[in-house]
Amino acid sequence: MKRFHHKNLFQKKGAAKMALVRCASNPILSARDIPFDASLIFNAGVCKFNGKYVMVFRNDVGFSPTGWTKTYTNLGIAWSDDGIKWSVQTEPWKVAAEIIESDPEIVRFYDPRLTVVDGRCYLCFAVDTRHGVRGGIAVTDDFDNFEVLSMSAPDNRNMVLFPEKIDGMFLRLERPFPEYSRGYQEKFDIWSSKSPDCRFWGETRLVLGMEDVPYANAKIGPAAPPVKTDRGWLCIFHATYKDKNRNLFGWETANNPKATWNKEYFAGLMLLDLDDPQTVIGLAPEPLIRATEKYELEGFRGSVIFPGGMILEDDGEVKIYYGAADTVECLATAHVDDLLAMIKPFRR
Ligand code: BMA
């Protein structure tokens, strides 16, 4: 696929620009909506469960544009009837705290994703441990009690589960980050594994290479659980472009003179084969979302678009939930046919 010219991005009327509508009330969730200590609300997992929308969001506490105080991460949970207006539970979500407490190795829990499979809700999450980053999967029926089913070997994160079993197997997308074998650079790719029970994972295959994405020059990773269409599994991913000469954007520099934030995170789209979802059959040559709005460009880390939820409604509307600038949670919508129209045939 042709490499991409970042300068020319969206100067012509691209399909992405036409198809995607940002929610008028963006950001749909930010620190001021949270009834407990909060400063950065982002990278949420969202699904529809028993007739309600549910969101589990990440809350990084203690950051401000002028300096940092004691910092820590917890998670919150919110419920909604329309997927736009949210009612936030008054305390941090105790399940995340319980998972941390269950293992003295774990130091931080973040970036949840939610998928409903056969009526049960699965939570994929990342944990920083004393010996590396692990991707975990837990299951619940009520959001109060979770059973942890599996934890990957390090370093691995950005796990998302498909919403149905294929040939009797659970399937996940994941993003290991093999630094040693990639020349100690952030050149990371999207992989996939299968499991009969969500505990034991194997048949691992590379799905999409970083170099396959025309607008990425660093890591890519799965974003939200795929949605099923008649043409294939529609998947959203994040893709990173690093520019050494780019100005630093973000509060990250406030307390960290050594900060080197010069990355831009895009949302991209790919299509996976319906029967063999570890095979890519299509890719959108341009990003689906690039930071253009103030709430996307400015924040802790400016120009980060980090989707974690994608819901296909009965009328064909797709709701895409994404963290913006590592600071707020946003929503954009598009018709599924317009998203599919962006995809060009692709095989790696
Ligand atoms: C990634 C993850 C995400 C974060 C993104 C941009 O490596 O840490 O949680 O949103 O960087 O900072």
Residues whose N, C-alpha, C, O or C-beta is under 5 A from the ligand:
A	BS01	BMA	D111 R301 V304 F306 D326
